[in-house]
Amino acid sequence: MFCLTCDHVTFSYENRIVVSDLSFTVEEGDYLCIIGENGTGKSTLMKGMLGLKKPASGRILLGDNIRSNQIGYVPQQTPAQKDFPATVWEVVLSGCLNGRGFLPGYGAKEKSLAQEKLALLGISHLRTKSFRELSGGQRQRVLLARALCAAQRLILLDEPTTGLDPVAAEEFYHLLLTLNKRHQITVIMISHAIREAFAHADHILKLSADTYFYGTTESYLDSEEGQKFYGRCSL
């Protein structure tokens, strides 16, 4: 069963076409990594998949049992996020907000879900800590727990390990892999960490200025273009 499909979508950014006639389908349980040089439309495409930006043409379809407010999202870290004045519990619980509709506050169901995600990511002990006092790796786990409170089966991440030290970044990648393989969470992630992308993802979407590649990681690495790109990024 498909989770998300881009059907001949075109996106523009600042009056310039950055994604043109792009088509691909992500199946449930896939782990897709989106790679490419800066300016090739990766973040613009992700905004489209989140329903935050309308394509100039084409359409984005979600699986039958997935609504746009059930997609988890982990954005790039910003200085404003790092200084967010809230506890870990408050940040994670806020991931349940979309599911509440017009109902005020949070009920027992949402609080139980937030506690479950804290435990799943091994951060229950941080519950009362201030978000601004956490390390980079801890903050990303908190934001991932928040995203999982919104997600049913699909999570999108935009450069989630930017600014993390190598140990924290590797721990985060292994955590994503566990969520994908053990808990069947579909993962779509933008990353400049090419080695890690190829090591963990089972599908690659490579965006270029005038074309794109979509397929398995193995088929991309076997291609001439894939070998060249991987070689450049490994230098």
Wavefront OBJ file of the C-alpha trace (Angstrom):
o trace
v 0.000 0.000 0.000
v 1.330 3.432 -0.898
v 1.988 6.027 1.781
v 2.647 9.109 -0.356
v 2.771 9.778 -4.102
v 4.075 12.791 -6.004
v 2.406 12.821 -9.407
v 4.210 15.041 -11.950
v 4.645 17.874 -9.411
v 6.359 21.160 -10.173
v 7.326 23.677 -7.506
v 8.660 27.202 -7.746
v 10.654 29.197 -5.211
v 11.098 32.979 -5.490
v 9.648 32.911 -9.033
v 12.068 30.179 -10.143
v 11.195 26.568 -10.942
v 13.175 24.379 -8.539
v 11.339 21.052 -8.948
v 9.965 20.103 -12.358
v 7.640 17.236 -13.332
v 8.689 15.030 -10.421
v 6.980 11.670 -9.871
v 7.660 8.991 -7.267
v 5.797 6.810 -4.786
v 6.792 6.006 -1.209
v 5.391 2.709 0.021
v 4.460 2.087 3.638
v 7.550 1.065 5.608
v 10.016 2.707 3.195
v 13.005 4.750 4.365
v 13.617 7.437 1.758
v 16.508 9.886 1.845
v 16.325 13.035 -0.299
v 19.731 14.317 -1.368
v 21.122 16.900 -3.780
v 23.027 20.128 -4.031
v 21.746 23.318 -2.400
v 19.052 25.060 -4.411
v 17.591 21.938 -6.007
v 14.275 22.227 -4.162
v 14.596 19.667 -1.366
v 13.022 21.786 1.387
v 10.426 23.203 -1.026
v 9.387 19.662 -1.930
v 9.120 18.721 1.738
v 6.856 21.721 2.395
v 4.675 20.444 -0.415
v 4.501 16.965 1.111
v 3.502 18.570 4.425
v 0.725 20.502 2.716
v 2.399 23.838 3.471
v 3.050 24.706 -0.176
v 0.866 24.065 -3.197
v 2.565 22.730 -6.341
v 2.430 24.861 -9.474
v 1.244 21.727 -11.268
v 0.717 18.056 -10.485
v -0.561 16.640 -7.220
v 0.568 14.993 -3.999
v -1.538 12.082 -2.775
v -1.586 10.514 0.678
v -2.500 6.913 1.445
v -6.162 6.155 2.184
v -5.756 6.171 5.954
v -3.373 9.123 6.294
v -4.410 12.748 6.744
v -2.070 15.722 6.489
v -2.425 16.437 10.225
v -1.253 12.887 10.994
v 2.204 13.387 9.463
v 5.046 13.854 11.938
v 7.634 16.521 11.119
v 11.079 17.279 12.530
v 12.383 20.602 11.113
v 15.918 21.895 10.959
v 17.131 23.221 14.288
v 17.090 27.006 14.594
v 18.325 29.350 17.345
v 14.691 30.104 18.224
v 13.933 26.407 18.735
v 16.951 25.929 20.954
v 15.754 28.707 23.263
v 12.130 27.564 23.409
v 10.783 28.340 26.947
v 8.981 25.080 27.738
v 9.575 21.777 29.483
v 10.259 18.573 27.589
v 6.813 17.306 28.584
v 5.116 20.420 27.189
v 6.995 20.198 23.891
v 6.226 16.505 23.360
v 2.577 16.861 24.408
v 2.095 19.699 21.902
v 2.531 17.098 19.153
v -0.983 15.882 20.018
v -2.521 19.286 19.297
v -3.648 18.615 15.714
v -5.441 15.464 16.762
v -7.527 17.379 19.317
v -9.384 19.423 16.699
v -11.342 22.165 18.451
v -11.242 20.491 21.852
v -9.355 22.563 24.460
v -6.436 21.178 26.454
v -5.239 17.588 26.485
v -7.066 14.486 27.655
v -5.871 11.221 29.178
v -5.403 9.706 25.714
v -2.974 12.425 24.605
v -1.033 12.353 27.879
v -0.679 8.588 27.664
v 0.551 8.864 24.067
v 3.132 11.516 24.992
v 4.422 9.365 27.855
v 4.649 6.383 25.501
v 6.790 8.336 23.011
v 9.076 9.649 25.753
v 9.678 6.068 26.880
v 10.130 4.825 23.296
v 12.938 7.340 22.703
v 14.527 6.824 26.107
v 13.961 10.354 27.395
v 11.349 9.868 30.129
v 13.913 11.074 32.674
v 14.040 14.444 30.898
v 10.314 15.083 31.288
v 10.599 18.044 33.686
v 13.749 19.524 32.140
v 13.674 22.833 30.291
v 14.012 22.331 26.531
v 16.594 25.114 26.328
v 18.887 23.288 28.788
v 19.200 20.122 26.702
v 22.080 19.037 24.516
v 21.626 19.028 20.736
v 21.075 15.278 20.628
v 18.522 15.425 23.450
v 16.629 18.254 21.751
v 16.327 16.241 18.541
v 14.994 13.245 20.441
v 12.402 15.498 22.065
v 11.363 16.940 18.693
v 11.190 13.422 17.278
v 8.981 12.322 20.182
v 6.746 15.330 19.489
v 6.531 14.385 15.807
v 5.629 10.797 16.691
v 2.688 12.055 18.752
v 1.275 13.487 15.515
v 2.354 10.689 13.190
v 0.365 7.572 12.504
v 2.762 5.904 10.093
v 4.709 8.675 8.330
v 7.415 11.043 9.544
v 9.312 13.717 7.586
v 12.647 15.157 8.704
v 14.620 18.106 7.292
v 18.352 17.867 8.027
v 17.728 16.482 11.548
v 21.392 16.003 12.481
v 22.649 19.465 11.491
v 24.755 20.843 14.340
v 25.010 17.534 16.198
v 28.365 16.020 17.099
v 29.228 12.753 15.292
v 28.255 10.512 18.231
v 24.847 12.178 18.714
v 24.219 12.126 14.964
v 24.975 8.407 14.690
v 22.720 7.657 17.673
v 19.927 9.602 16.013
v 20.318 7.686 12.729
v 20.186 4.361 14.566
v 17.068 5.549 16.380
v 15.372 6.357 13.064
v 16.359 2.967 11.693
v 14.793 1.251 14.711
v 11.568 3.222 14.285
v 11.495 2.269 10.621
v 12.345 -1.421 10.866
v 10.879 -2.393 14.225
v 7.876 -0.063 14.412
v 7.138 0.229 10.667
v 7.260 4.030 10.630
v 7.747 5.322 7.088
v 10.663 7.795 7.024
v 11.288 10.567 4.485
v 14.403 12.571 5.327
v 16.435 15.339 3.714
v 20.115 14.902 4.481
v 23.550 16.157 3.477
v 25.133 13.307 5.456
v 25.616 11.147 2.371
v 27.476 8.222 3.960
v 24.776 7.833 6.619
v 22.013 8.231 4.061
v 23.344 5.395 1.944
v 23.998 3.245 5.008
v 20.453 3.477 6.403
v 17.955 4.433 3.679
v 16.523 1.820 1.338
v 15.463 4.393 -1.291
v 17.139 7.541 -2.639
v 15.634 10.615 -4.280
v 18.457 12.651 -5.812
v 17.381 16.086 -7.022
v 19.435 17.956 -9.592
v 18.985 21.222 -11.431
v 17.517 19.594 -14.539
v 16.684 15.992 -13.627
v 16.192 13.568 -10.754
v 16.774 9.966 -9.736
v 14.393 7.852 -7.681
v 15.029 4.224 -6.828
v 16.661 1.860 -4.388
v 19.896 2.858 -2.680
v 21.604 -0.108 -4.294
v 20.537 0.899 -7.806
v 21.683 4.483 -7.236
v 25.105 3.403 -5.998
v 25.410 1.096 -9.006
v 24.742 3.965 -11.412
v 27.531 6.066 -12.883
v 26.003 9.292 -11.554
v 25.596 7.768 -8.090
v 29.223 6.665 -7.928
v 30.393 10.122 -8.973
v 28.174 11.899 -6.433
v 29.135 9.555 -3.612
v 32.805 9.963 -4.515
v 32.590 13.762 -4.405
v 30.815 13.738 -1.049
v 33.317 11.298 0.444
v 36.316 13.509 -0.212
l 1 2 3 4 5 6 7 8 9 10 11 12 13 14 15 16 17 18 19 20 21 22 23 24 25 26 27 28 29 30 31 32 33 34 35 36 37 38 39 40 41 42 43 44 45 46 47 48 49 50 51 52 53 54 55 56 57 58 59 60 61 62 63 64 65 66 67 68 69 70 71 72 73 74 75 76 77 78 79 80 81 82 83 84 85 86 87 88 89 90 91 92 93 94 95 96 97 98 99 100 101 102 103 104 105 106 107 108 109 110 111 112 113 114 115 116 117 118 119 120 121 122 123 124 125 126 127 128 129 130 131 132 133 134 135 136 137 138 139 140 141 142 143 144 145 146 147 148 149 150 151 152 153 154 155 156 157 158 159 160 161 162 163 164 165 166 167 168 169 170 171 172 173 174 175 176 177 178 179 180 181 182 183 184 185 186 187 188 189 190 191 192 193 194 195 196 197 198 199 200 201 202 203 204 205 206 207 208 209 210 211 212 213 214 215 216 217 218 219 220 221 222 223 224 225 226 227 228 229 230 231 232 233 234 235
